[in-house]
Amino acid sequence: MFEINTWIQKGITILIILIVGWIVSRFVKSLILRLIGKSPDQGAVTFLASAASLLIKIMVIVMILEQLGVNSNVIVGAFSACTLGISLALRSNMADVAGGMQIIFTRPFLVGDFVKVLDHEGTIQRIEIMYTVMETVSHTEVIIPNSKLVENTITNYSKDGKVFIHIPMTLSAGVDTEKVQATFYQVMREDPDVIQNEEMDVRIDSLESGFRLGIYCAVHSDRYPKAEADLKKRLQEARIKAEINLPSQTVIVHGQVN
């Protein structure tokens, strides 16, 4: 009877540990996440919140094992063995964790930055322990393992608050180059997204098949890439209004002579 009561008490204790541990885990994570508004590095806070939540859950498991009568030395030994086994079995996952730590310490980008990595362009939403969440221009959520981020080249368009863009345009060889330059310069000067105190240029890049223009300017990074798309539209409208022609297309018809 005494033994039954002991196990009932242990069961109640374990249940209390589980409930309290779950509440504390969520509370600590929520508390850390509230600091995002006060911290300039939101990614570090998100990473820390996930790590703290995981640590508390591990502590809860250890406390439950102790309640079941498992010796602390055995727990430490078993935990070390499990850690080694898991590390060998999940090497890629451990690489993701290491990648997350590297991102937090080296800070190649922050939450809110617009970056390009692999074939994806978008705004960083969250930096978790094993992965980073990005939202693309089409509002698609992309989840990238942290190991992939540290292994590949990252283009951070938000680092200096500006993005330098190059818009190519091929025109007819007979157009007035001074008229073309004046027209496109005017478009850039009137564009609200173009940074006016940065260098802007309209120059000939190539003379093949007419001539190929390069239009260069800088836009605010928080408006890229929409600013680039809007500028392309304004340039096209200005080209049509100024009657600046595109290269004529030659059509070759292959016939058969009887």
C-alpha positions in Angstrom: 0.0 0.0 0.0 2.8 2.3 0.9 4.6 1.6 -2.4 1.4 2.4 -4.3 1.1 5.7 -2.5 4.7 6.5 -3.3 4.2 5.9 -7.0 1.0 8.0 -7.0 3.0 10.8 -5.4 5.7 10.4 -8.0 3.2 10.4 -10.8 1.6 13.6 -9.4 5.1 15.2 -9.1 6.0 14.2 -12.7 2.7 15.6 -13.9 3.3 18.9 -12.1 6.9 19.0 -13.5 5.5 18.5 -17.0 2.8 21.2 -16.6 5.2 23.7 -15.0 8.0 23.0 -17.4 5.6 23.5 -20.4 4.3 26.8 -18.9 7.8 28.0 -18.1 9.1 27.1 -21.5 6.4 29.0 -23.3 6.7 31.9 -20.9 10.4 32.3 -21.3 10.2 32.1 -25.1 7.4 34.6 -25.1 9.3 36.9 -22.7 12.4 36.8 -24.9 10.4 37.5 -28.0 8.9 40.5 -26.5 12.4 42.0 -26.4 12.4 42.1 -30.2 10.9 45.5 -30.2 13.8 46.7 -28.0 16.6 44.9 -29.8 18.1 46.0 -33.2 19.0 42.4 -33.9 15.7 40.5 -34.0 17.3 37.4 -35.4 19.5 36.9 -32.3 16.4 37.3 -30.1 14.4 34.7 -32.1 17.4 32.3 -32.0 17.9 32.8 -28.3 14.2 32.2 -27.6 14.2 28.9 -29.4 17.4 27.8 -27.7 16.1 28.7 -24.2 12.8 26.8 -24.8 14.8 23.7 -25.9 17.1 23.9 -22.9 14.1 24.1 -20.5 12.5 21.0 -22.1 15.8 19.1 -21.6 15.9 20.1 -18.0 12.3 18.9 -17.6 13.2 15.5 -19.0 16.2 15.2 -16.6 14.0 16.1 -13.6 11.4 13.5 -14.6 14.1 10.8 -14.9 15.3 11.7 -11.5 11.8 11.3 -10.1 11.7 7.8 -11.6 14.8 7.0 -9.6 17.4 7.1 -12.3 20.8 8.1 -11.0 22.1 11.5 -12.0 25.4 10.0 -13.2 23.5 7.5 -15.3 21.5 10.4 -16.8 24.6 12.4 -17.6 26.3 9.3 -19.2 23.1 8.3 -21.1 22.6 11.9 -22.2 26.3 12.2 -23.5 25.9 8.9 -25.4 22.6 10.0 -26.9 24.1 13.3 -27.8 27.0 11.6 -29.6 24.6 9.1 -31.3 22.3 11.9 -32.4 25.2 14.0 -33.6 26.4 11.2 -35.8 23.0 10.3 -37.1 21.9 13.9 -37.7 25.1 15.5 -38.9 23.3 17.8 -41.3 21.0 19.0 -38.5 24.0 19.8 -36.3 25.5 21.7 -39.2 22.2 23.7 -39.4 22.5 24.5 -35.6 26.2 25.5 -36.1 25.1 27.6 -39.1 22.5 29.3 -37.0 25.1 30.2 -34.4 27.5 31.5 -37.1 24.7 33.7 -38.5 24.0 35.2 -35.1 27.6 35.9 -34.3 28.8 37.1 -37.8 25.5 38.8 -38.7 25.6 38.7 -42.5 22.0 39.8 -42.4 19.4 40.7 -39.8 15.6 40.2 -39.6 14.0 42.6 -42.0 16.9 42.6 -44.5 16.2 41.9 -48.2 18.7 39.3 -49.3 19.4 36.9 -52.2 20.7 33.4 -51.5 20.7 30.4 -53.9 17.7 31.1 -56.2 15.7 33.0 -53.7 15.2 36.7 -53.1 13.2 38.0 -50.1 12.9 39.6 -46.7 14.2 37.7 -43.6 11.4 37.0 -41.2 12.9 34.7 -38.6 16.2 33.1 -37.7 15.6 29.8 -35.8 18.0 27.3 -34.4 18.1 25.1 -37.6 16.6 27.2 -40.3 15.8 30.8 -41.5 12.4 31.9 -42.8 12.3 34.2 -45.8 9.3 35.9 -47.5 9.7 36.4 -51.2 8.3 39.3 -53.3 5.3 37.0 -54.2 4.6 36.6 -50.5 5.8 32.9 -50.5 7.4 31.6 -47.3 10.7 30.0 -48.0 12.5 27.9 -45.3 16.2 27.6 -45.8 18.5 25.4 -43.6 21.1 27.5 -41.9 23.9 25.3 -43.2 22.9 26.3 -46.8 23.0 30.0 -45.9 26.6 29.9 -44.5 27.8 27.7 -47.4 26.6 29.9 -50.2 27.1 33.5 -51.3 24.6 35.9 -49.7 23.8 39.2 -51.3 22.4 41.6 -48.7 20.6 44.5 -50.5 19.8 46.2 -47.2 23.3 46.5 -45.7 23.8 50.1 -46.9 20.1 51.0 -47.2 20.4 51.3 -51.0 20.6 49.0 -54.0 22.4 49.8 -57.3 20.4 48.6 -60.3 21.3 48.2 -63.9 18.5 48.2 -66.5 19.6 47.2 -70.0 17.6 48.4 -73.1 18.4 47.8 -76.8 17.3 50.6 -79.2 17.5 51.2 -82.9 20.8 52.3 -84.3 19.3 55.4 -85.8 17.9 57.0 -82.7 19.2 60.4 -81.3 21.5 59.4 -78.4 21.3 62.8 -76.8 17.5 62.7 -76.9 17.5 59.2 -75.4 19.9 60.2 -72.6 17.9 63.4 -71.8 14.6 61.4 -71.7 15.8 58.7 -69.4 17.7 61.1 -67.1 14.5 63.0 -66.7 12.6 59.8 -65.8 15.2 59.0 -63.1 15.1 62.5 -61.7 11.3 62.4 -61.3 11.2 58.9 -59.9 10.5 59.0 -56.1 12.4 55.7 -55.5 15.6 56.8 -57.1 18.2 58.2 -54.7 19.0 61.6 -56.2 22.3 62.2 -54.5 23.7 58.9 -55.8 25.3 58.4 -59.2 23.0 57.9 -62.1 24.0 57.2 -65.7 22.7 56.4 -69.1 25.5 55.0 -71.3 26.0 52.8 -74.3 27.1 49.3 -73.3 27.2 47.6 -76.7 26.8 48.4 -80.4 25.5 45.0 -81.5 22.1 44.9 -83.3 21.5 48.6 -82.8 23.0 49.8 -79.6 22.5 48.5 -76.1 22.0 51.1 -73.4 22.7 50.7 -69.7 20.6 52.7 -67.3 22.3 52.9 -63.8 21.0 54.3 -60.6 20.4 53.5 -56.9 17.1 52.9 -55.1 16.2 52.5 -51.5 16.6 48.9 -50.4 13.3 48.7 -48.6 11.6 49.5 -51.9 13.6 47.0 -54.0 12.7 45.1 -56.2 9.3 46.9 -56.7 11.2 50.2 -57.3 13.1 48.5 -60.1 9.9 47.2 -61.7 8.2 50.7 -61.4 11.3 52.4 -63.0 11.3 49.9 -65.9 7.6 50.8 -66.5 8.3 54.5 -66.4 11.2 54.2 -68.8 9.1 52.2 -71.2 6.3 54.7 -71.1 8.8 57.6 -71.7 10.4 55.7 -74.6 7.0 55.3 -76.4 6.0 58.9 -75.7 9.3 60.2 -77.1 9.0 57.9 -80.1 12.3 56.2 -79.4 12.3 53.1 -81.6 13.4 49.6 -80.8 15.5 47.6 -83.3 13.5 46.5 -86.3 13.2 42.7 -86.6 14.2 40.9 -89.7 12.0 37.9 -90.7 13.6 35.3 -93.0 11.1 33.2 -94.9 12.4 29.9 -96.2 10.6 28.7 -99.4 10.8 25.9 -101.8 11.2 26.5 -105.5 9.4 24.0 -107.8 
